[in-house]
Amino acid sequence: MLQRYLQVVRTYRDTQLEAVATLRRDFHATVTYYALEAAFPHWERKHLRTTSRLERINGTIRRRTKVANAYHSEAGLKAMNSQEIRYFHR
């Protein structure tokens, strides 16, 4: 992983200055997932896709909304959102 990081930095440091600066600044945070996976192998992978609970909740809500295609009432949509939020606060 570190070799790939160095290769990307070397390849793009002259042409993609901002992207490389962001990668250098945030690399450790970006690969935190792998440290969590190694430290907690019994955790379900679906809960490790991101380290941000808000991103996980929003992703789950987007997936459920997409599958349903349409909610017939605002109350139904609110109920689904509430259900997902309660699930993550257990």
C-alpha positions in Angstrom: 0.0 0.0 0.0 2.8 2.4 0.9 4.6 1.6 -2.4 1.4 2.5 -4.4 1.1 5.7 -2.4 4.7 6.7 -3.2 4.2 5.8 -6.9 1.1 8.0 -7.1 2.9 10.9 -5.4 5.9 10.6 -7.7 3.8 10.3 -10.8 1.4 13.2 -10.2 3.4 15.7 -7.9 4.2 18.0 -10.8 0.8 17.9 -12.7 -1.7 17.5 -9.9 -0.4 19.6 -7.1 -3.6 19.9 -5.0 -4.5 16.3 -5.3 -1.0 15.2 -4.2 -1.1 17.7 -1.3 -4.5 16.3 -0.2 -3.2 12.7 -0.5 -0.1 13.5 1.6 -2.2 15.4 4.2 -4.9 12.8 4.5 -3.2 9.5 3.7 -3.2 8.2 7.2 -6.9 8.9 7.8 -7.7 7.3 4.4 -6.2 4.0 5.3 -7.5 3.9 8.9 -10.1 1.4 7.6 -7.4 -1.3 7.2 -6.2 -0.7 10.8 -9.7 -1.1 12.1 -10.3 -4.2 10.0 -7.1 -5.8 11.4 -7.8 -4.8 15.0 -11.5 -5.9 15.0 -11.7 -8.9 12.5 -15.0 -10.0 14.0 -16.8 -6.8 13.0 -19.0 -7.1 10.0 -17.4 -5.6 6.9 -20.5 -3.6 6.1 -20.0 -1.5 9.2 -16.3 -0.7 8.3 -16.8 0.9 4.9 -16.3 4.3 6.4 -15.1 5.6 9.7 -17.9 8.2 9.8 -21.2 7.1 11.3 -23.0 9.9 9.5 -21.7 8.7 6.1 -22.8 5.2 7.0 -26.3 6.3 8.0 -26.6 8.4 4.9 -25.4 5.6 2.6 -27.9 3.2 4.1 -30.7 5.7 3.7 -29.7 6.3 0.1 -29.7 2.5 -0.6 -33.1 2.0 1.0 -34.6 4.9 -0.8 -33.2 3.8 -4.2 -34.6 0.2 -3.7 -38.1 1.5 -2.8 -38.1 3.9 -5.8 -41.0 5.9 -4.3 -42.5 6.4 -1.0 -46.3 6.9 -1.1 -46.3 9.3 1.8 -43.9 11.6 3.7 -44.8 9.6 6.8 -43.4 6.5 5.2 -40.2 8.1 4.3 -39.8 9.6 7.8 -40.5 6.2 9.3 -37.7 4.6 7.2 -35.3 7.3 8.2 -36.2 7.0 11.8 -35.8 3.2 11.7 -32.3 3.5 10.2 -31.2 6.1 12.7 -32.4 4.1 15.6 -30.6 1.0 14.3 -27.3 2.9 14.3 -27.8 4.2 17.9 -28.2 0.8 19.5 
